[in-house]
Amino acid sequence: MVETESAAEPESPAPSPRRRWWQRLLRGPAFVVVGLVAALTGIAAPALWNAARDASRPPVLVWASSDGGQLDDHSYALPEVVSRQQAAEIGTPEQFLSDSPVLRRSVKAGVHGTTVTIEGARSRDVVITSMHARILSREPDIDGTLFCIPPQGGLPAEKIGFDLDEFRPAARVLDGGKLGGPYFADQAQQLADGETVVFQVESRAARGHYRWVIDVDLVIDGTPQTYTAKPAGGEFEMSGVSDHYGSVFNWSGRDGWTFPDPARNPAGSCG
């Protein structure tokens, strides 16, 4: 008997390795969809962030300090008359300016410096069109005692200035210590999203004791609006320089005063 050899059965091909999820994601239509979603998310996310932020913040933030800004004049007027014999109670000019009790009762005299800061806080179209001082009260000059501490160095060449003696004091160009024309007449200022602009403001007075705030006129998305800048105390305060004082303390270095005769110094001029 002849034995026949049975034919070998063909082997089945080995199954191809299963692709990982991220390999499948990078092939075919799924990759296109994922890429499109990522691109749309990159576009939409900033817009959603701006919308959420705009809903919780005002379009503009405006605030002011009453720390003198860059103004280097530290002259003050006190309602009561302080005699030369009471100089020890006042202390040296340095002690006087170090938040002394007498300084807290005094009012800035002749010129007042402040810093006004405006920040675009939303993704809106904001334009600063004007700025003016709104007078809250006007009284006679304070004429008790003048503490005269004039500038010791040069002032910035260009700042914004107000003349409080004007009927409606508008922001004016201040160049070389002189008040010029309206500051915003030909230069309305665009404020970009998140941009901050700082104004050094110098206010002057000669004929009264003033309290005031600063109104900033803006156009926000085409709508005129007014924001008020004021210090933490609620208002600015300053007296003009009187024609007569009961007493004058004149700066003669950080450690001493001179005492000019008020009768011979009727305008309270420092020097």
C-alpha angles and dihedrals in degrees: 000000000000116000115217121212114233116234115254114248114242115254118248114244115257113258114257114251114266113250119238118247094255091050090054090047092057093055131071132348094334091067090051092051093047091048091050092050091050092050093049090047090053090053098042099043097070091046091050090047092051091047092051092046093046090053092057103039136055115249092247136025117209126182139155139204127214096206096113096263109220092332112125098194114105103177117144138183126217122201095223125062115251113197126219088250089063094057091110089063090054095047125200121328088258091053091045092055093046094088093280121177090250091051091052089056093047130088127219110262130216100343134032128195128204141161119233116196124193122187128188100228101178138046091260138121105261126177125181106218106170147344130208140171114248109209113221097180139359122199136160118290118277105249108173106097129351118209101198115201107155128192114293097194143024119295123225111281097233129033140136116270137193127200102208091194089070119098093245108008110219126190109272134188111266111200125165091351094303127112113236136176128320110306097216097039094106104007115064104176125230115217117206124209108287093003118139125204123190123203122199103213127196118190122194135194136177106167111043154017106262140193115189149150130214120246117205115203115211139174110218116187088337096310120113113232136169126219123189124225116202138151126257090267090061101247144030120248133196141152127218119237109274126226089234138023132190090224139005127205109194121198114244101169131317093291104045152039136212121211114220117192107262089214090061093041101050096158092051090238115177115238 
